Amino acid sequence: MDSRSVGALVVGVDGSASALAAVRWAAAEAVRWGLRVRLVHVAEPVPAVAGDPAEESAGRRARGEQWLNTASSVASRTAAEVETVLYEGNRRDILVEEAGWAAELVLGSRGRGGLGRLTGASAGLAVATHGGCPVVIVRGPARESGHVVAGVDDGPETTAVLRFAFHQALRSGTGVTALHSWRIAGHGGSVQAQYHAEKALRERVSAVAAEFGGIEPECLVVRGKPEETLLEFGRHARLIVVGTRGHGGLTGLFLGSVSQSVAGHGTAPVAVIRSSGTVRWWARLVNAGSGH
């Protein structure tokens, strides 16, 4: 892998509207953290059944170059340093390798050609489970206001999710909403269960909030379907942060229907965090970029 990918904000480019929205979001993120933007297009090999493989391959490369040029023009309006790279090969493998060295990998929620299926939410989550950096899925224009919403459950990634959310909120000058979504059968014990869920959420969030001065988090326990809860709060969020797996609640279901629903229909970008190691790597890179 090209060493220039180390510490860069890598963006998947395929000519789609959501990919350009991802480019704009990444450019603004790069300015906030003092990072470079690395625009990546992957042209997959031409199938053997193609009429003229050489001609088709050349056409794919030409389209990729055109999409990269357009994306570079968009990113350069905001970011100070932008680079482009065109690969030929397996989309998923290349993006996973890029994610192993990048500060963040940013993908559009829907794609066409080029990266194709790998600009979608499900592909972004697949990369998130194997890559070493946070993966951000962008559907459309992002809000410049609103809280950072963190999906919290009892899964192992929750502390990492909260730390990433607090880092983002502190740099953006906004607040954090820690959101736990749950469902219980029947009504017996629901009041007591709600009380204990709220208490556990406050304790878990407070432990992380103590690491960050100046942010008073909002803690909410909401009964309902996780995807509906995230979509509702995501309407007013600057960013939604979730883990890749868990034990119920928001992050536990995110790899399934929730991921498709939120990334495909939500208005806020969604950051997917795999582990505490993911956030430590990211924090090391962004602190170096911003001179801290």
C-alpha positions as CSV (number, residue, x, y, z in Angstrom):
1,M,0.0,0.0,0.0
2,D,1.2,3.5,-0.9
3,S,2.7,5.0,2.3
4,R,0.8,8.3,1.6
5,S,-2.4,6.6,2.9
6,V,-1.0,6.7,6.5
7,G,-2.9,9.2,8.5
8,A,-5.1,10.4,5.5
9,L,-8.8,10.7,5.3
10,V,-9.6,8.1,2.6
11,V,-12.7,8.6,0.6
12,G,-14.3,6.1,-1.8
13,V,-15.1,7.8,-5.2
14,D,-17.5,6.4,-7.8
15,G,-19.2,9.3,-9.4
16,S,-22.4,9.0,-7.4
17,A,-24.1,11.8,-5.6
18,S,-23.6,10.2,-2.2
19,A,-19.9,9.7,-2.9
20,L,-19.6,13.4,-3.6
21,A,-21.4,14.1,-0.4
22,A,-18.8,11.9,1.3
23,V,-16.1,13.9,-0.3
24,R,-17.5,17.2,1.0
25,W,-17.9,15.8,4.5
26,A,-14.4,14.4,4.5
27,A,-12.9,17.7,3.3
28,A,-14.6,19.5,6.2
29,E,-13.4,16.8,8.6
30,A,-9.9,17.2,7.2
31,V,-9.8,20.9,8.0
32,R,-11.1,20.3,11.6
33,W,-8.3,17.8,12.3
34,G,-5.5,19.0,10.0
35,L,-5.5,15.9,7.8
36,R,-5.0,15.1,4.2
37,V,-7.8,13.9,1.9
38,R,-7.0,10.8,-0.2
39,L,-9.6,10.1,-2.9
40,V,-9.6,6.5,-4.0
41,H,-11.3,4.8,-7.0
42,V,-11.2,1.1,-7.5
43,A,-11.8,-0.3,-11.1
44,E,-12.5,-4.0,-10.8
45,P,-11.0,-6.4,-13.4
46,V,-12.9,-6.8,-16.6
47,P,-14.7,-10.2,-16.8
48,A,-13.3,-12.7,-19.3
49,V,-16.6,-12.8,-21.1
50,A,-16.3,-9.1,-22.1
51,G,-16.2,-8.4,-25.8
52,D,-12.8,-6.5,-25.7
53,P,-11.3,-6.7,-22.2
54,A,-8.5,-4.2,-23.1
55,E,-11.0,-1.6,-24.4
56,E,-13.4,-2.1,-21.5
57,S,-10.6,-1.8,-19.0
58,A,-9.3,1.4,-20.6
59,G,-12.9,2.8,-20.4
60,R,-13.2,1.9,-16.8
61,R,-9.9,3.6,-16.0
62,A,-11.0,6.7,-18.0
63,R,-14.3,7.0,-16.1
64,G,-12.4,6.5,-12.8
65,E,-10.0,9.3,-13.6
66,Q,-12.9,11.6,-14.6
67,W,-14.7,10.9,-11.3
68,L,-11.5,11.4,-9.3
69,N,-10.9,14.8,-11.0
70,T,-14.4,15.9,-10.2
71,A,-14.1,14.8,-6.6
72,S,-10.7,16.5,-6.3
73,S,-12.1,19.7,-7.5
74,V,-14.9,19.5,-4.9
75,A,-12.5,18.6,-2.0
76,S,-10.0,21.3,-2.9
77,R,-12.5,24.0,-2.3
78,T,-12.3,23.2,1.4
79,A,-9.3,21.0,2.2
80,A,-5.7,22.2,1.8
81,E,-4.1,18.9,0.7
82,V,-5.9,16.5,-1.7
83,E,-4.5,13.5,-3.5
84,T,-6.1,10.9,-5.8
85,V,-5.3,7.3,-6.6
86,L,-6.8,4.9,-9.1
87,Y,-6.5,1.1,-8.3
88,E,-7.4,-1.9,-10.4
89,G,-8.3,-5.0,-8.3
90,N,-10.8,-6.2,-5.7
91,R,-12.7,-3.4,-4.2
92,R,-13.2,-4.8,-0.8
93,D,-9.7,-6.0,-0.3
94,I,-8.2,-2.6,-1.4
95,L,-10.5,-0.6,0.8
96,V,-9.8,-2.9,3.8
97,E,-6.1,-2.3,3.2
98,E,-6.5,1.4,2.9
99,A,-8.5,1.4,6.1
100,G,-5.7,-0.3,7.9
101,W,-3.5,2.8,7.5
102,A,-6.0,5.7,7.2
103,A,-7.3,8.0,9.9
104,E,-10.9,7.5,8.6
105,L,-12.5,5.8,5.6
106,V,-15.5,7.7,4.3
107,L,-18.0,6.1,1.9
108,G,-21.2,7.2,0.3
109,S,-24.3,5.2,1.3
110,R,-25.2,4.4,-2.3
111,G,-22.9,4.0,-5.3
112,R,-22.8,3.2,-9.0
113,G,-20.0,1.7,-11.2
114,G,-16.5,1.9,-9.9
115,L,-16.7,1.1,-6.2
116,G,-20.3,0.1,-6.9
117,R,-21.6,-2.1,-4.1
118,L,-18.7,-1.1,-1.9
119,T,-20.0,2.4,-1.4
120,G,-23.1,1.1,0.2
121,A,-23.8,0.8,3.9
122,S,-23.5,-2.9,4.1
123,A,-20.1,-2.8,2.4
124,G,-18.9,0.0,4.6
125,L,-19.8,-2.1,7.7
126,A,-18.0,-5.1,6.2
127,V,-14.9,-2.9,5.8
128,A,-15.3,-1.6,9.4
129,T,-15.2,-5.1,10.8
130,H,-11.8,-5.8,9.1
131,G,-10.2,-2.4,8.7
132,G,-8.2,-0.5,11.4
133,C,-9.9,2.9,11.3
134,P,-13.4,4.4,11.8
135,V,-15.7,4.1,8.8
136,V,-18.1,6.9,8.1
137,I,-21.1,6.4,5.9
138,V,-22.6,9.6,4.3
139,R,-25.9,9.7,2.6
140,G,-26.3,13.4,1.7
141,P,-25.4,16.9,2.8
142,A,-24.4,17.0,6.5
143,R,-25.6,19.4,9.2
144,E,-23.2,21.9,10.6
145,S,-25.2,21.9,13.9
146,G,-26.7,19.4,16.2
147,H,-25.3,17.0,18.8
148,V,-23.1,13.9,18.2
149,V,-25.4,11.0,18.9
150,A,-23.8,7.9,20.3
151,G,-25.6,4.5,20.2
152,V,-24.9,2.8,23.6
153,D,-25.5,-0.7,24.8
154,D,-23.6,-3.3,26.9
155,G,-21.4,-4.4,24.0
156,P,-17.6,-4.2,24.2
157,E,-17.3,-1.3,21.8
158,T,-19.5,1.1,23.8
159,T,-16.6,2.9,25.5
160,A,-14.8,3.4,22.2
161,V,-18.0,4.7,20.6
162,L,-18.4,7.2,23.4
163,R,-14.8,8.3,23.3
164,F,-15.0,8.9,19.5
165,A,-18.3,10.8,20.0
166,F,-16.8,13.1,22.7
167,H,-13.7,13.7,20.6
168,Q,-15.9,14.8,17.7
169,A,-18.1,16.9,19.8
170,L,-15.3,18.7,21.5
171,R,-13.6,19.6,18.2
172,S,-16.9,20.7,16.7
173,G,-18.0,22.7,19.7
174,T,-21.2,20.7,20.1
175,G,-22.7,18.3,22.7
176,V,-23.1,14.5,23.0
177,T,-26.4,12.6,23.2
178,A,-25.8,9.1,24.5
179,L,-28.8,7.0,23.4
180,H,-29.8,3.5,24.5
181,S,-32.7,1.9,22.8
182,W,-34.4,-1.2,24.2
183,R,-37.6,-3.3,24.0
184,I,-39.2,-5.5,26.8
185,A,-42.0,-7.9,26.5
186,G,-45.2,-7.0,28.5
187,H,-45.4,-4.3,31.2
188,G,-44.3,-6.0,34.4
189,G,-41.3,-4.4,35.9
190,S,-40.9,-1.9,33.1
191,V,-40.6,1.1,35.4
192,Q,-37.9,-0.5,37.5
193,A,-36.1,-1.8,34.4
194,Q,-36.2,1.7,32.9
195,Y,-34.7,3.2,36.1
196,H,-31.9,0.7,36.2
197,A,-31.2,1.2,32.4
198,E,-31.0,5.0,32.9
199,K,-28.7,4.6,36.0
200,A,-26.4,2.2,34.1
201,L,-26.3,4.5,31.1
202,R,-25.4,7.6,33.2
203,E,-22.6,5.7,35.0
204,R,-21.1,4.4,31.8
205,V,-21.3,7.8,30.0
206,S,-20.0,9.7,33.1
207,A,-16.9,7.5,33.2
208,V,-15.9,8.6,29.7
209,A,-17.1,12.2,30.0
210,A,-14.7,12.7,32.9
211,E,-11.9,12.4,30.3
212,F,-13.3,15.4,28.4
213,G,-13.7,18.8,30.0
214,G,-16.5,21.2,29.1
215,I,-19.1,18.7,27.7
216,E,-22.2,17.8,29.7
217,P,-23.7,14.8,28.0
218,E,-27.4,14.1,27.5
219,C,-28.3,10.5,28.4
220,L,-31.5,9.1,27.0
221,V,-33.1,5.6,27.4
222,V,-35.8,5.1,24.8
223,R,-38.0,2.1,24.4
224,G,-38.6,1.3,20.8
225,K,-36.9,-0.2,17.7
226,P,-33.3,0.7,17.4
227,E,-33.5,1.7,13.7
228,E,-36.5,4.0,14.4
229,T,-34.8,5.6,17.3
230,L,-31.6,6.3,15.4
231,L,-33.5,7.6,12.4
232,E,-35.6,10.0,14.6
233,F,-32.6,11.4,16.6
234,G,-30.5,11.3,13.5
235,R,-32.7,13.9,11.9
236,H,-31.2,16.5,14.1
237,A,-27.8,15.1,14.7
238,R,-24.4,16.3,13.4
239,L,-23.1,12.7,13.5
240,I,-24.2,9.3,14.7
241,V,-21.7,6.9,16.2
242,V,-22.2,3.2,16.7
243,G,-20.2,0.0,17.2
244,T,-19.9,-2.9,14.8
245,R,-21.5,-5.5,17.2
246,G,-22.9,-5.8,20.7
247,H,-25.5,-7.5,22.8
248,G,-28.8,-5.9,21.8
249,G,-29.8,-2.2,21.7
250,L,-28.4,-0.1,18.9
251,T,-25.0,-1.5,18.2
252,G,-26.0,-5.1,18.6
253,L,-28.4,-4.8,15.7
254,F,-26.5,-2.4,13.5
255,L,-24.9,-5.0,11.3
256,G,-28.3,-6.2,10.1
257,S,-31.4,-4.3,9.1
258,V,-30.6,-1.4,11.3
259,S,-27.5,-0.6,9.3
260,Q,-29.4,-0.6,6.0
261,S,-32.2,1.5,7.4
262,V,-30.1,4.2,9.1
263,A,-27.4,4.6,6.4
264,G,-30.0,4.4,3.6
265,H,-32.6,6.7,5.0
266,G,-31.0,8.8,7.7
267,T,-29.9,12.3,7.2
268,A,-26.8,12.3,9.4
269,P,-23.4,10.7,8.6
270,V,-22.9,7.4,10.5
271,A,-19.5,6.6,12.1
272,V,-18.9,2.9,12.7
273,I,-16.3,2.0,15.4
274,R,-14.9,-1.5,15.8
275,S,-12.9,-1.3,19.0
276,S,-11.0,0.8,21.5
277,G,-7.9,0.2,19.4
278,T,-9.6,1.8,16.5
279,V,-10.2,5.0,18.4
280,R,-6.6,5.0,19.9
281,W,-5.2,4.7,16.3
282,W,-7.5,7.5,15.1
283,A,-6.7,9.8,18.1
284,R,-3.0,9.3,17.6
285,L,-3.3,10.4,13.9
286,V,-5.6,13.3,14.4
287,N,-3.6,14.7,17.3
288,A,-0.5,14.5,15.1
289,G,-2.3,16.3,12.3
290,S,-3.6,19.1,14.6
291,G,-0.3,19.5,16.3
292,H,-1.4,18.2,19.8
